[in-house]
């Protein structure tokens, strides 16, 4: 044990979200040195960076103008997710709120190529739907032009190369989307439907082809279980359009593509057992499905993403992370694949060699399904004496990957083992696997947790009587469900911003996301009885293990009432319960002082009960 406290571990920094400036000489990125993520810039690798924003609230993204020394960044207030867009003049340091509509959400859609305009979607008109807006770079928020009224969850995938059109995505669920083109030069702009389909089909990570006559995207359309990289010819028209395969994932998902629409240079990723595999190349200008492969960069840590090309597409920046590698920005040479670290996010004085790797394992569940997971064991463990934390991801359409976690490294240093399962319903393993927990099959994923615990109990390093459940958001529901369904397995449970009652959750979640969530969990109109049956609040009498509930009072996704009702009902049953609420947080904890308070309390709770 190194003996560092949780505050030291939470001060391990991350640098990510890189964007090249218009001259290619300057790189912006986000880093949480001050306790919340702010905008920083630097001009040379490992140079001393310059802090550009100074807020108590977290900045969520930053994007340089393609023509001027200015950038747009996003920030909400107190975790309410009503992000506003701000314009920062990189020469003077002046910042102005470009949207100034604090009651609405704003979803960034990108700069036009001439840097004169930017686009976004927002629910200003109706909280439950997102409309498309275009705004001049020097206009005020109330001067933004409403160019299309939406009827659902719309987001933007960028401007066409000639800035005459926008690529629009509509999401019905995490596994069902549509793509459209919006002609901004039409007298009455309307959406042109690109992807008519039946059933659930994913159309994601869409990018304009360099000639503007097609779109590259990842999809699972057709007879396939995983996502592949495809090209859609827009000139075919209507129902004649066909997707052409550019590259398949070889049994794994193609995670996305970043494409420079001037040169045709690109980076696409595959998610191979949770690790990132990158391919860098250049499209053939005459054959849109053909390309030349330049390199397959090998970056430290094994998890990479967030690609941003420089103006000439000779380099690209991205962030990389791993179990033992805290997140930093690297710049990669397109043709050679050589990577150079640009940022130096510190490890708070903790020697990186003390960080612990995870092992990819597989657990057979009740029906023979193989459930993957990552197991980390402390270095100084004694056989049969190690307590273990089973940390369950949210989503549920998400995936635990071996990226850096200061919280995990802290508990490993304290002598805990750490197990991170990807139960059925997780993304990253194909559409069939992700659908195995839909609606009436919801509790099968909880049974996967039981199988994982039984596997851990048989592990020679694990103490079978000291197993704790921990999870956030949907993972918080999984903790509560595991405690109610299999109460004798657990020494303790930690539920962060979790769902206790699916009915009250769906009734009170943000109007803008209810339809998306009902597509996964079931609807109030048709599945209310089932939702009540599986809600942990209605089985709370089964809980035996001590319970810790944490939540942000501004949470727009899982309202704080979920925490309050489960804490109250469990306490009434005689369960030892602790509750911790944060008045200036939302769906998770973004401020350093709150994270320190929360995880210090979690550490004390687990030390006491596990």
Secondary structure, 3 states (H helix, E strand, C coil): CCCCCHHHHHCCCCEEEEEECCCCCCEEEEECCCCCCEEEEECCCCCCCEECCCCCCCEEEEEECCCCCEEEEEECCCCCCCCEEEEEECCCCCEEECCCCCCCCEEEEEECCCCCEEEEEECCCCCCCCEEEEEECCCCHHHCEEEECCCCEEEEEEECCCCCEEEEEEEEECCEEEEEEEECCCCCCCEEECCCCCCCCCEEEEEECCCCCEEEEEECCCCCCCCEEEEEEHHHCHHHCCEEEEECCCCCEEEEEEECCCCCEEEEEEEECCEEEEEEEEECCCCCCCEEEEECCCCCCCEEEEEEECCCCCEEEEEEEECCEEEEEEEEECCCCCEEECCCCCCCCCCHHHCCCCEEEEEECCCCCEEEEEEECCCCCCCCCEEEEEEECCCCCCCCCCCCCHHHHHHHHCCCEEEEEECCCCCCCCHHHHCCCCHHHHHHHHHHHHHHHHHHHCCCCEEEEEEEEEEECHHHHHHHHHHHHCHHHCCEEEEECCCCCHHHHHHHCCCCCHHHHHHHHCCHHHHHHHHHHHCHHHHHHHCCCEEEEEEECCCCCCCCHHHHHHHHHHHHCCCCEEEEEECCCCCCCCCHHHHHHHHHHHHHHHHHHC
